[in-house]
Amino acid sequence: MNDELGVIIAWFESDKANLDEAIKKYEQANKLITEMEAYLKTAANKIKKINTDSNKKTS
């Protein structure tokens, strides 16, 4: 996901940008960001659960 976002950012920084394509790329980037945020939230929840379970075992 991160690599795809990097490609999109590089495209915007290049001289190849045109409005129609820019809109498509923006939509793709927005979708990738949403997916990454969901992935990170899931990972954070898993870490919290592991820490909670670990704390219960040591108490």
N, CA, C and O atoms as a Tinker XYZ file with bonds, in Angstrom:
   236  protein
     1  N      0.820000   -1.192000    0.000000    73     2
     2  CA     0.000000    0.000000    0.000000    64     1     3
     3  C      0.866000    1.259000    0.000000    63     2     4     5
     4  O      0.622000    2.203000   -0.751000    81     3
     5  N      1.874000    1.248000    0.854000    73     3     6
     6  CA     2.739000    2.415000    0.972000    64     5     7
     7  C      3.483000    2.685000   -0.336000    63     6     8     9
     8  O      3.657000    3.839000   -0.726000    81     7
     9  N      3.919000    1.621000   -1.012000    73     7    10
    10  CA     4.614000    1.789000   -2.298000    64     9    11
    11  C      3.697000    2.416000   -3.339000    63    10    12    13
    12  O      4.115000    3.285000   -4.105000    81    11
    13  N      2.434000    1.966000   -3.363000    73    11    14
    14  CA     1.472000    2.520000   -4.311000    64    13    15
    15  C      1.271000    4.008000   -4.066000    63    14    16    17
    16  O      1.214000    4.802000   -5.006000    81    15
    17  N      1.167000    4.376000   -2.798000    73    15    18
    18  CA     0.986000    5.784000   -2.458000    64    17    19
    19  C      2.209000    6.592000   -2.884000    63    18    20    21
    20  O      2.073000    7.715000   -3.369000    81    19
    21  N      3.386000    6.034000   -2.708000    73    19    22
    22  CA     4.615000    6.699000   -3.136000    64    21    23
    23  C      4.642000    6.946000   -4.636000    63    22    24    25
    24  O      5.091000    8.000000   -5.087000    81    23
    25  N      4.165000    5.985000   -5.404000    73    23    26
    26  CA     4.102000    6.135000   -6.866000    64    25    27
    27  C      3.153000    7.274000   -7.236000    63    26    28    29
    28  O      3.448000    8.081000   -8.118000    81    27
    29  N      2.020000    7.328000   -6.554000    73    27    30
    30  CA     1.046000    8.389000   -6.835000    64    29    31
    31  C      1.635000    9.755000   -6.489000    63    30    32    33
    32  O      1.490000   10.709000   -7.254000    81    31
    33  N      2.293000    9.847000   -5.347000    73    31    34
    34  CA     2.902000   11.118000   -4.947000    64    33    35
    35  C      3.961000   11.543000   -5.961000    63    34    36    37
    36  O      4.025000   12.713000   -6.340000    81    35
    37  N      4.785000   10.602000   -6.398000    73    35    38
    38  CA     5.815000   10.906000   -7.399000    64    37    39
    39  C      5.174000   11.400000   -8.690000    63    38    40    41
    40  O      5.694000   12.313000   -9.330000    81    39
    41  N      4.050000   10.805000   -9.076000    73    39    42
    42  CA     3.354000   11.224000  -10.294000    64    41    43
    43  C      2.919000   12.682000  -10.169000    63    42    44    45
    44  O      3.091000   13.469000  -11.100000    81    43
    45  N      2.350000   13.040000   -9.003000    73    43    46
    46  CA     1.917000   14.422000   -8.802000    64    45    47
    47  C      3.089000   15.392000   -8.864000    63    46    48    49
    48  O      2.932000   16.532000   -9.300000    81    47
    49  N      4.250000   14.949000   -8.435000    73    47    50
    50  CA     5.433000   15.805000   -8.441000    64    49    51
    51  C      6.074000   15.905000   -9.824000    63    50    52    53
    52  O      6.938000   16.754000  -10.045000    81    51
    53  N      5.663000   15.053000  -10.745000    73    51    54
    54  CA     6.244000   15.058000  -12.090000    64    53    55
    55  C      5.523000   16.068000  -12.981000    63    54    56    57
    56  O      4.563000   16.719000  -12.569000    81    55
    57  N      6.010000   16.175000  -14.197000    73    55    58
    58  CA     5.388000   17.069000  -15.179000    64    57    59
    59  C      4.274000   16.378000  -15.959000    63    58    60    61
    60  O      3.713000   16.968000  -16.882000    81    59
    61  N      3.948000   15.140000  -15.603000    73    59    62
    62  CA     2.957000   14.364000  -16.349000    64    61    63
    63  C      1.521000   14.675000  -15.931000    63    62    64    65
    64  O      0.582000   14.241000  -16.597000    81    63
    65  N      1.339000   15.409000  -14.851000    73    63    66
    66  CA     0.016000   15.618000  -14.274000    64    65    67
    67  C     -0.916000   16.380000  -15.217000    63    66    68    69
    68  O     -0.540000   17.396000  -15.801000    81    67
    69  N     -2.143000   15.863000  -15.349000    73    67    70
    70  CA    -3.223000   16.591000  -16.003000    64    69    71
    71  C     -4.447000   16.452000  -15.099000    63    70    72    73
    72  O     -4.489000   15.555000  -14.258000    81    71
    73  N     -5.424000   17.307000  -15.257000    73    71    74
    74  CA    -6.527000   17.393000  -14.308000    64    73    75
    75  C     -7.312000   16.095000  -14.176000    63    74    76    77
    76  O     -7.560000   15.641000  -13.059000    81    75
    77  N     -7.709000   15.488000  -15.289000    73    75    78
    78  CA    -8.505000   14.261000  -15.225000    64    77    79
    79  C     -7.746000   13.138000  -14.529000    63    78    80    81
    80  O     -8.290000   12.440000  -13.673000    81    79
    81  N     -6.510000   12.978000  -14.900000    73    79    82
    82  CA    -5.686000   11.934000  -14.286000    64    81    83
    83  C     -5.414000   12.270000  -12.819000    63    82    84    85
    84  O     -5.364000   11.381000  -11.969000    81    83
    85  N     -5.239000   13.554000  -12.533000    73    83    86
    86  CA    -4.993000   13.975000  -11.152000    64    85    87
    87  C     -6.170000   13.618000  -10.252000    63    86    88    89
    88  O     -5.975000   13.187000   -9.116000    81    87
    89  N     -7.368000   13.791000  -10.746000    73    87    90
    90  CA    -8.559000   13.438000   -9.968000    64    89    91
    91  C     -8.574000   11.942000   -9.689000    63    90    92    93
    92  O     -8.853000   11.525000   -8.565000    81    91
    93  N     -8.276000   11.131000  -10.699000    73    91    94
    94  CA    -8.234000    9.674000  -10.516000    64    93    95
    95  C     -7.157000    9.281000   -9.503000    63    94    96    97
    96  O     -7.390000    8.456000   -8.620000    81    95
    97  N     -5.990000    9.878000   -9.643000    73    95    98
    98  CA    -4.883000    9.568000   -8.727000    64    97    99
    99  C     -5.232000    9.995000   -7.299000    63    98   100   101
   100  O     -4.920000    9.288000   -6.341000    81    99
   101  N     -5.873000   11.144000   -7.164000    73    99   102
   102  CA    -6.278000   11.622000   -5.842000    64   101   103
   103  C     -7.251000   10.635000   -5.200000    63   102   104   105
   104  O     -7.127000   10.316000   -4.018000    81   103
   105  N     -8.213000   10.156000   -5.977000    73   103   106
   106  CA    -9.170000    9.175000   -5.458000    64   105   107
   107  C     -8.462000    7.885000   -5.046000    63   106   108   109
   108  O     -8.774000    7.310000   -4.003000    81   107
   109  N     -7.510000    7.432000   -5.861000    73   107   110
   110  CA    -6.742000    6.229000   -5.518000    64   109   111
   111  C     -5.959000    6.442000   -4.226000    63   110   112   113
   112  O     -5.947000    5.580000   -3.347000    81   111
   113  N     -5.317000    7.582000   -4.120000    73   111   114
   114  CA    -4.519000    7.886000   -2.929000    64   113   115
   115  C     -5.407000    7.946000   -1.691000    63   114   116   117
   116  O     -5.038000    7.437000   -0.632000    81   115
   117  N     -6.553000    8.554000   -1.823000    73   115   118
   118  CA    -7.484000    8.658000   -0.706000    64   117   119
   119  C     -7.928000    7.270000   -0.238000    63   118   120   121
   120  O     -8.014000    7.012000    0.962000    81   119
   121  N     -8.206000    6.387000   -1.187000    73   119   122
   122  CA    -8.604000    5.016000   -0.852000    64   121   123
   123  C     -7.459000    4.291000   -0.139000    63   122   124   125
   124  O     -7.685000    3.605000    0.858000    81   123
   125  N     -6.248000    4.439000   -0.639000    73   123   126
   126  CA    -5.091000    3.801000   -0.007000    64   125   127
   127  C     -4.872000    4.317000    1.411000    63   126   128   129
   128  O     -4.567000    3.541000    2.318000    81   127
   129  N     -5.025000    5.606000    1.600000    73   127   130
   130  CA    -4.856000    6.185000    2.934000    64   129   131
   131  C     -5.899000    5.617000    3.884000    63   130   132   133
   132  O     -5.579000    5.285000    5.025000    81   131
   133  N     -7.133000    5.502000    3.430000    73   131   134
   134  CA    -8.195000    4.925000    4.256000    64   133   135
   135  C     -7.866000    3.483000    4.621000    63   134   136   137
   136  O     -8.057000    3.073000    5.766000    81   135
   137  N     -7.371000    2.712000    3.652000    73   135   138
   138  CA    -6.998000    1.319000    3.916000    64   137   139
   139  C     -5.843000    1.241000    4.915000    63   138   140   141
   140  O     -5.843000    0.389000    5.804000    81   139
   141  N     -4.860000    2.131000    4.767000    73   139   142
   142  CA    -3.719000    2.136000    5.691000    64   141   143
   143  C     -4.154000    2.512000    7.105000    63   142   144   145
   144  O     -3.682000    1.928000    8.081000    81   143
   145  N     -5.050000    3.483000    7.210000    73   143   146
   146  CA    -5.547000    3.877000    8.528000    64   145   147
   147  C     -6.273000    2.718000    9.198000    63   146   148   149
   148  O     -6.102000    2.485000   10.394000    81   147
   149  N     -7.082000    1.990000    8.431000    73   147   150
   150  CA    -7.797000    0.838000    8.981000    64   149   151
   151  C     -6.812000   -0.245000    9.415000    63   150   152   153
   152  O     -6.982000   -0.852000   10.472000    81   151
   153  N     -5.797000   -0.484000    8.613000    73   151   154
   154  CA    -4.771000   -1.480000    8.944000    64   153   155
   155  C     -4.054000   -1.101000   10.238000    63   154   156   157
   156  O     -3.853000   -1.941000   11.114000    81   155
   157  N     -3.671000    0.170000   10.349000    73   155   158
   158  CA    -2.971000    0.636000   11.543000    64   157   159
   159  C     -3.864000    0.574000   12.780000    63   158   160   161
   160  O     -3.394000    0.246000   13.870000    81   159
   161  N     -5.134000    0.882000   12.617000    73   159   162
   162  CA    -6.070000    0.804000   13.743000    64   161   163
   163  C     -6.211000   -0.639000   14.214000    63   162   164   165
   164  O     -6.226000   -0.905000   15.416000    81   163
   165  N     -6.314000   -1.564000   13.272000    73   163   166
   166  CA    -6.397000   -2.984000   13.616000    64   165   167
   167  C     -5.133000   -3.433000   14.336000    63   166   168   169
   168  O     -5.203000   -4.142000   15.340000    81   167
   169  N     -3.990000   -3.025000   13.829000    73   167   170
   170  CA    -2.718000   -3.390000   14.461000    64   169   171
   171  C     -2.635000   -2.818000   15.871000    63   170   172   173
   172  O     -2.198000   -3.505000   16.793000    81   171
   173  N     -3.049000   -1.574000   16.044000    73   171   174
   174  CA    -3.019000   -0.947000   17.370000    64   173   175
   175  C     -3.931000   -1.685000   18.341000    63   174   176   177
   176  O     -3.574000   -1.883000   19.502000    81   175
   177  N     -5.103000   -2.092000   17.871000    73   175   178
   178  CA    -6.025000   -2.842000   18.725000    64   177   179
   179  C     -5.439000   -4.190000   19.127000    63   178   180   181
   180  O     -5.602000   -4.622000   20.268000    81   179
   181  N     -4.760000   -4.855000   18.202000    73   179   182
   182  CA    -4.121000   -6.136000   18.514000    64   181   183
   183  C     -3.029000   -5.949000   19.566000    63   182   184   185
   184  O     -2.898000   -6.756000   20.487000    81   183
   185  N     -2.255000   -4.889000   19.422000    73   183   186
   186  CA    -1.182000   -4.611000   20.384000    64   185   187
   187  C     -1.770000   -4.320000   21.761000    63   186   188   189
   188  O     -1.262000   -4.807000   22.771000    81   187
   189  N     -2.843000   -3.525000   21.802000    73   187   190
   190  CA    -3.502000   -3.236000   23.080000    64   189   191
   191  C     -3.986000   -4.516000   23.737000    63   190   192   193
   192  O     -3.837000   -4.693000   24.946000    81   191
   193  N     -4.572000   -5.415000   22.940000    73   191   194
   194  CA    -5.074000   -6.683000   23.475000    64   193   195
   195  C     -3.925000   -7.523000   24.016000    63   194   196   197
   196  O     -4.035000   -8.102000   25.097000    81   195
   197  N     -2.836000   -7.594000   23.282000    73   195   198
   198  CA    -1.665000   -8.354000   23.742000    64   197   199
   199  C     -1.162000   -7.777000   25.063000    63   198   200   201
   200  O     -0.869000   -8.522000   25.997000    81   199
   201  N     -1.063000   -6.454000   25.140000    73   199   202
   202  CA    -0.597000   -5.812000   26.369000    64   201   203
   203  C     -1.558000   -6.059000   27.527000    63   202   204   205
   204  O     -1.126000   -6.326000   28.648000    81   203
   205  N     -2.851000   -5.970000   27.260000    73   203   206
   206  CA    -3.853000   -6.221000   28.296000    64   205   207
   207  C     -3.766000   -7.653000   28.783000    63   206   208   209
   208  O     -3.775000   -7.904000   29.988000    81   207
   209  N     -3.681000   -8.598000   27.851000    73   207   210
   210  CA    -3.569000  -10.012000   28.219000    64   209   211
   211  C     -2.289000  -10.266000   29.004000    63   210   212   213
   212  O     -2.287000  -11.032000   29.968000    81   211
   213  N     -1.216000   -9.631000   28.596000    73   211   214
   214  CA     0.068000   -9.796000   29.277000    64   213   215
   215  C      0.005000   -9.236000   30.697000    63   214   216   217
   216  O      0.536000   -9.834000   31.633000    81   215
   217  N     -0.645000   -8.090000   30.847000    73   215   218
   218  CA    -0.780000   -7.480000   32.171000    64   217   219
   219  C     -1.643000   -8.331000   33.097000    63   218   220   221
   220  O     -1.386000   -8.394000   34.299000    81   219
   221  N     -2.659000   -8.983000   32.548000    73   219   222
   222  CA    -3.514000   -9.857000   33.356000    64   221   223
   223  C     -2.723000  -11.054000   33.865000    63   222   224   225
   224  O     -2.920000  -11.500000   34.995000    81   223
   225  N     -1.828000  -11.571000   33.030000    73   223   226
   226  CA    -1.033000  -12.742000   33.410000    64   225   227
   227  C     -0.006000  -12.403000   34.483000    63   226   228   229
   228  O      0.327000  -13.245000   35.317000    81   227
   229  N      0.495000  -11.173000   34.463000    73   227   230
   230  CA     1.529000  -10.794000   35.433000    64   229   231
   231  C      0.935000  -10.258000   36.728000    63   230   232   233
   232  O      1.661000  -10.050000   37.700000    81   231
   233  N     -0.364000  -10.033000   36.754000    73   231   234
   234  CA    -0.998000   -9.505000   37.975000    64   233   235
   235  C     -1.330000  -10.584000   38.960000    63   234   236
   236  O     -1.865000  -10.298000   40.032000    81   235
